């Protein structure tokens, strides 16, 4: 009986590292960062300043928006976008964040 008891205790002692390796650490995982949806549209430049671009754009069906004129923030640093003249037709993309709508690209159209 004593031999069985010692074998049982030795088995428990030797298998403890195996249990430790199987721990999944689920409680320690961080949620994956979500990528914001990028919306595409076309419009016309109405105003350009250092922090935003005002565009008159057509309907944006993904957001259930009618045609309108609105300002879009330029990303920081805004040096990646070259100012375009007023009344330039453009294709643009933007994202929505807690602080508003930010341009991700803007391209003049012919």
Z-matrix of the N, CA and C atoms (Angstrom, degrees):
N
C 1 1.445
C 2 1.533 1 110.86
N 3 1.338 2 113.81 1 -40.07
C 4 1.450 3 118.22 2 -178.94
C 5 1.529 4 110.08 3 -63.71
N 6 1.310 5 119.51 4 -38.91
C 7 1.453 6 123.43 5 179.38
C 8 1.525 7 110.11 6 -63.26
N 9 1.319 8 116.86 7 -40.08
C 10 1.461 9 121.33 8 178.34
C 11 1.524 10 110.05 9 -64.32
N 12 1.328 11 116.77 10 -43.42
C 13 1.460 12 121.58 11 -179.67
C 14 1.535 13 110.58 12 -63.35
N 15 1.326 14 118.28 13 -44.33
C 16 1.461 15 122.53 14 179.68
C 17 1.531 16 109.73 15 -64.92
N 18 1.309 17 117.99 16 -40.54
C 19 1.462 18 121.38 17 178.51
C 20 1.532 19 110.57 18 -64.44
N 21 1.327 20 116.44 19 -40.10
C 22 1.468 21 120.95 20 178.78
C 23 1.533 22 110.53 21 -63.28
N 24 1.317 23 117.02 22 -47.52
C 25 1.470 24 121.87 23 179.75
C 26 1.535 25 109.82 24 -63.53
N 27 1.312 26 118.09 25 -42.49
C 28 1.465 27 121.31 26 178.84
C 29 1.526 28 110.38 27 -63.29
N 30 1.328 29 116.92 28 -39.08
C 31 1.470 30 120.76 29 177.78
C 32 1.518 31 111.50 30 -63.00
N 33 1.324 32 116.46 31 -42.99
C 34 1.472 33 119.84 32 177.33
C 35 1.528 34 110.95 33 -63.19
N 36 1.322 35 115.56 34 -44.51
C 37 1.457 36 120.25 35 -178.46
C 38 1.532 37 111.63 36 -63.13
N 39 1.314 38 117.48 37 -42.06
C 40 1.459 39 121.23 38 -177.44
C 41 1.529 40 113.02 39 -77.28
N 42 1.327 41 118.18 40 -21.29
C 43 1.467 42 119.87 41 -179.12
C 44 1.529 43 113.00 42 -91.12
N 45 1.307 44 119.13 43 -8.48
C 46 1.468 45 121.69 44 -179.65
C 47 1.528 46 112.61 45 -58.31
N 48 1.345 47 119.80 46 -42.56
C 49 1.476 48 118.49 47 177.44
C 50 1.530 49 113.07 48 -61.68
N 51 1.320 50 117.56 49 -31.02
C 52 1.464 51 119.93 50 177.65
C 53 1.520 52 110.80 51 -65.74
N 54 1.328 53 116.92 52 -40.21
C 55 1.470 54 120.25 53 178.44
C 56 1.525 55 110.32 54 -64.69
N 57 1.314 56 116.32 55 -38.56
C 58 1.466 57 120.13 56 -179.06
C 59 1.528 58 111.08 57 -64.66
N 60 1.326 59 117.74 58 -37.76
C 61 1.462 60 120.77 59 -179.98
C 62 1.517 61 112.74 60 -69.50
N 63 1.324 62 118.00 61 -23.40
C 64 1.457 63 120.87 62 -177.51
C 65 1.525 64 113.16 63 -87.30
N 66 1.312 65 118.25 64 -4.86
C 67 1.463 66 120.30 65 179.47
C 68 1.525 67 109.07 66 -65.80
N 69 1.327 68 117.16 67 129.82
C 70 1.465 69 121.29 68 -171.53
C 71 1.530 70 114.49 69 -89.31
N 72 1.293 71 119.86 70 -12.59
C 73 1.465 72 123.19 71 179.81
C 74 1.534 73 112.56 72 56.96
N 75 1.326 74 117.62 73 34.70
C 76 1.463 75 120.14 74 -178.92
C 77 1.526 76 112.15 75 -60.96
N 78 1.294 77 117.41 76 -36.47
C 79 1.464 78 119.91 77 -177.52
C 80 1.523 79 111.87 78 -69.34
N 81 1.319 80 117.55 79 -18.16
C 82 1.458 81 120.49 80 -177.18
C 83 1.520 82 113.09 81 -95.66
N 84 1.306 83 118.52 82 -4.60
C 85 1.458 84 119.62 83 -177.48
C 86 1.521 85 110.99 84 -76.94
N 87 1.312 86 115.75 85 145.39
C 88 1.456 87 121.97 86 178.31
C 89 1.519 88 109.21 87 -95.83
N 90 1.326 89 117.31 88 146.59
C 91 1.465 90 118.07 89 176.45
C 92 1.527 91 110.41 90 -65.82
N 93 1.304 92 116.18 91 145.94
C 94 1.463 93 120.73 92 178.42
C 95 1.523 94 109.86 93 -67.09
N 96 1.316 95 115.98 94 139.12
C 97 1.463 96 119.91 95 177.75
C 98 1.525 97 108.73 96 -68.37
N 99 1.315 98 115.16 97 129.22
C 100 1.459 99 117.97 98 -179.24
C 101 1.531 100 109.72 99 -84.13
N 102 1.291 101 115.08 100 141.76
C 103 1.457 102 121.39 101 178.24
C 104 1.516 103 108.18 102 -90.58
N 105 1.333 104 117.89 103 125.83
C 106 1.463 105 118.66 104 -179.27
C 107 1.527 106 111.57 105 -66.48
N 108 1.330 107 115.76 106 147.80
C 109 1.462 108 121.30 107 177.89
C 110 1.524 109 108.80 108 -69.88
N 111 1.322 110 115.94 109 136.74
C 112 1.463 111 121.82 110 178.08
C 113 1.525 112 107.90 111 -100.09
N 114 1.322 113 116.28 112 125.33
C 115 1.466 114 122.86 113 179.52
C 116 1.525 115 109.30 114 -100.81
N 117 1.334 116 116.76 115 144.24
C 118 1.465 117 123.34 116 -179.73
C 119 1.525 118 109.00 117 -114.04
N 120 1.319 119 116.62 118 143.11
C 121 1.468 120 120.51 119 177.65
C 122 1.525 121 109.45 120 -159.74
N 123 1.318 122 114.58 121 174.22
C 124 1.466 123 120.49 122 173.67
C 125 1.517 124 107.53 123 -131.29
N 126 1.318 125 115.11 124 154.77
C 127 1.451 126 119.18 125 -178.01
C 128 1.511 127 111.43 126 -170.98
N 129 1.335 128 114.81 127 -161.29
C 130 1.462 129 122.35 128 -178.24
C 131 1.525 130 107.82 129 -134.06
N 132 1.343 131 116.72 130 134.18
C 133 1.463 132 121.61 131 178.23
C 134 1.524 133 109.22 132 -68.00
N 135 1.329 134 116.59 133 127.81
C 136 1.465 135 121.89 134 176.74
C 137 1.526 136 111.85 135 -109.42
N 138 1.342 137 116.18 136 -28.52
C 139 1.468 138 120.43 137 178.26
C 140 1.522 139 107.98 138 -161.91
N 141 1.340 140 116.02 139 146.68
C 142 1.465 141 121.09 140 178.64
C 143 1.512 142 107.42 141 -136.70
N 144 1.340 143 117.37 142 123.90
C 145 1.462 144 120.26 143 173.32
C 146 1.526 145 108.50 144 -131.40
N 147 1.312 146 117.77 145 -172.51
C 148 1.466 147 121.03 146 -172.58
C 149 1.524 148 113.70 147 -70.65
N 150 1.334 149 118.23 148 -20.20
C 151 1.460 150 120.40 149 -176.13
C 152 1.520 151 114.51 150 -115.45
N 153 1.333 152 117.29 151 -17.12
C 154 1.466 153 118.82 152 -176.59
C 155 1.524 154 111.60 153 -153.70
N 156 1.335 155 113.75 154 164.97
C 157 1.461 156 122.08 155 175.86
C 158 1.522 157 106.51 156 -128.12
N 159 1.334 158 116.53 157 126.97
C 160 1.461 159 120.32 158 175.71
C 161 1.516 160 107.80 159 -94.04
N 162 1.345 161 114.85 160 125.53
C 163 1.464 162 121.45 161 -177.51
C 164 1.518 163 110.15 162 -124.93
N 165 1.314 164 115.69 163 140.25
C 166 1.462 165 121.86 164 169.00
C 167 1.523 166 104.56 165 -96.85
N 168 1.339 167 116.94 166 115.66
C 169 1.464 168 119.54 167 -174.34
C 170 1.523 169 111.44 168 -124.79
N 171 1.309 170 114.80 169 161.46
C 172 1.457 171 121.62 170 175.92
C 173 1.519 172 110.57 171 -76.36
N 174 1.337 173 117.17 172 -178.02
C 175 1.467 174 120.51 173 179.50
C 176 1.535 175 111.33 174 -60.18
N 177 1.321 176 115.52 175 143.61
C 178 1.468 177 121.84 176 174.93
C 179 1.524 178 105.93 177 -117.49
N 180 1.323 179 115.58 178 95.80
C 181 1.466 180 121.19 179 -170.54
C 182 1.523 181 113.16 180 -65.98
N 183 1.334 182 118.36 181 -32.22
C 184 1.470 183 120.16 182 179.13
C 185 1.524 184 112.16 183 -60.32
N 186 1.321 185 117.04 184 -28.94
C 187 1.468 186 121.78 185 179.30
C 188 1.531 187 112.32 186 -104.50
N 189 1.328 188 116.56 187 2.16
C 190 1.473 189 122.40 188 -177.32
C 191 1.526 190 111.19 189 58.77
N 192 1.340 191 116.09 190 38.97
C 193 1.460 192 121.88 191 179.10
C 194 1.522 193 109.84 192 -98.09
N 195 1.328 194 116.74 193 137.73
C 196 1.467 195 119.29 194 170.20
C 197 1.535 196 108.50 195 -79.43
N 198 1.324 197 116.30 196 174.95
C 199 1.466 198 120.09 197 173.57
C 200 1.525 199 108.10 198 -61.41
N 201 1.323 200 116.97 199 139.62
C 202 1.470 201 120.92 200 -179.56
C 203 1.513 202 110.25 201 -163.73
N 204 1.321 203 115.36 202 174.55
C 205 1.461 204 122.82 203 174.05
C 206 1.516 205 107.16 204 -114.88
N 207 1.323 206 116.56 205 127.97
C 208 1.467 207 119.93 206 -178.74
C 209 1.524 208 110.27 207 -153.54
N 210 1.328 209 115.40 208 162.34
C 211 1.464 210 121.96 209 179.38
C 212 1.524 211 109.81 210 -94.55
N 213 1.323 212 115.32 211 137.88
C 214 1.460 213 122.90 212 174.72
C 215 1.516 214 107.61 213 -115.83
N 216 1.333 215 117.09 214 136.13
C 217 1.459 216 120.65 215 178.57
C 218 1.521 217 110.06 216 -70.94
N 219 1.324 218 115.29 217 147.38
C 220 1.459 219 121.32 218 171.05
C 221 1.527 220 107.27 219 -88.95
N 222 1.337 221 118.11 220 142.57
C 223 1.467 222 119.30 221 179.38
C 224 1.519 223 110.78 222 -68.79
N 225 1.328 224 116.20 223 158.69
C 226 1.464 225 121.40 224 175.80
C 227 1.512 226 108.97 225 -91.92
N 228 1.288 227 122.84 226 132.22
C 229 1.459 228 125.19 227 -13.14
C 230 1.527 229 109.95 228 -76.86
N 231 1.307 230 115.31 229 145.24
C 232 1.465 231 119.92 230 -175.29
C 233 1.529 232 112.49 231 -79.55
N 234 1.319 233 119.00 232 2.38
C 235 1.454 234 122.58 233 -179.74
C 236 1.514 235 114.32 234 -63.14
N 237 1.345 236 117.95 235 -14.99
C 238 1.464 237 119.33 236 -179.76
C 239 1.521 238 112.49 237 -75.03
N 240 1.329 239 118.44 238 -14.05
C 241 1.464 240 122.27 239 178.60
C 242 1.521 241 109.55 240 -109.21
N 243 1.320 242 116.06 241 127.19
C 244 1.468 243 121.40 242 175.82
C 245 1.520 244 108.20 243 -87.58
N 246 1.345 245 118.06 244 131.58
C 247 1.471 246 120.20 245 179.53
C 248 1.525 247 111.65 246 -57.10
N 249 1.314 248 115.05 247 139.54
C 250 1.467 249 121.94 248 177.02
C 251 1.521 250 108.99 249 -109.82
N 252 1.328 251 117.63 250 148.56
C 253 1.465 252 120.64 251 -179.98
C 254 1.532 253 111.75 252 -65.75
N 255 1.329 254 114.98 253 152.87
C 256 1.465 255 121.71 254 174.63
C 257 1.527 256 108.52 255 -57.69
N 258 1.323 257 115.96 256 143.98
C 259 1.475 258 126.14 257 -179.68
C 260 1.531 259 114.02 258 74.21
N 261 1.347 260 117.87 259 13.70
C 262 1.462 261 120.93 260 174.31
C 263 1.530 262 109.11 261 -79.01
N 264 1.342 263 118.63 262 123.38
C 265 1.468 264 120.26 263 174.06
C 266 1.536 265 109.12 264 -70.03
N 267 1.333 266 116.86 265 137.82
C 268 1.465 267 121.20 266 -176.09
C 269 1.530 268 111.46 267 -138.33
N 270 1.320 269 114.66 268 155.34
C 271 1.462 270 123.04 269 163.98
C 272 1.524 271 104.35 270 -107.03
N 273 1.326 272 117.64 271 136.56
C 274 1.455 273 119.22 272 -177.07
C 275 1.519 274 110.35 273 -144.74
N 276 1.327 275 114.83 274 161.13
C 277 1.455 276 121.66 275 173.87
C 278 1.522 277 107.70 276 -132.39
N 279 1.334 278 115.18 277 154.39
C 280 1.456 279 120.15 278 -176.86
C 281 1.515 280 109.82 279 -154.26
N 282 1.337 281 114.66 280 163.33
C 283 1.456 282 121.72 281 175.50
C 284 1.519 283 109.00 282 -122.14
N 285 1.318 284 115.35 283 158.68
C 286 1.460 285 121.45 284 176.24
C 287 1.518 286 107.67 285 -105.41
N 288 1.337 287 116.30 286 134.42
C 289 1.461 288 121.31 287 176.54
C 290 1.521 289 108.41 288 -134.92
N 291 1.320 290 116.21 289 179.65
C 292 1.465 291 120.26 290 178.43
C 293 1.522 292 111.74 291 -61.88
N 294 1.335 293 116.96 292 -26.26
C 295 1.464 294 120.08 293 -177.04
C 296 1.528 295 113.32 294 -95.66
N 297 1.329 296 118.35 295 3.88
C 298 1.460 297 120.22 296 177.50
C 299 1.516 298 112.45 297 129.73
N 300 1.324 299 115.89 298 -150.08
C 301 1.461 300 122.65 299 -177.28
C 302 1.523 301 108.93 300 -113.69
N 303 1.337 302 116.39 301 127.75
C 304 1.461 303 121.97 302 -175.14
C 305 1.521 304 110.15 303 -121.26
N 306 1.334 305 116.28 304 130.82
C 307 1.464 306 121.06 305 176.98
C 308 1.525 307 110.22 306 -65.31
N 309 1.325 308 115.89 307 140.53
C 310 1.462 309 120.99 308 172.50
C 311 1.523 310 110.68 309 -112.63
N 312 1.339 311 116.85 310 -22.78
C 313 1.467 312 121.14 311 173.89
C 314 1.520 313 108.79 312 -159.83
N 315 1.320 314 115.42 313 153.66
C 316 1.464 315 121.45 314 174.76
C 317 1.530 316 107.11 315 -151.86
N 318 1.335 317 115.86 316 127.76
C 319 1.463 318 121.80 317 -175.24
C 320 1.518 319 109.80 318 -131.76
N 321 1.343 320 117.90 319 127.53
C 322 1.467 321 119.40 320 176.99
C 323 1.530 322 110.61 321 -63.64
N 324 1.335 323 116.55 322 143.81
C 325 1.467 324 122.79 323 179.21
C 326 1.521 325 109.24 324 -115.45
N 327 1.314 326 116.69 325 153.27
C 328 1.469 327 121.29 326 178.31
C 329 1.505 328 110.40 327 -90.96
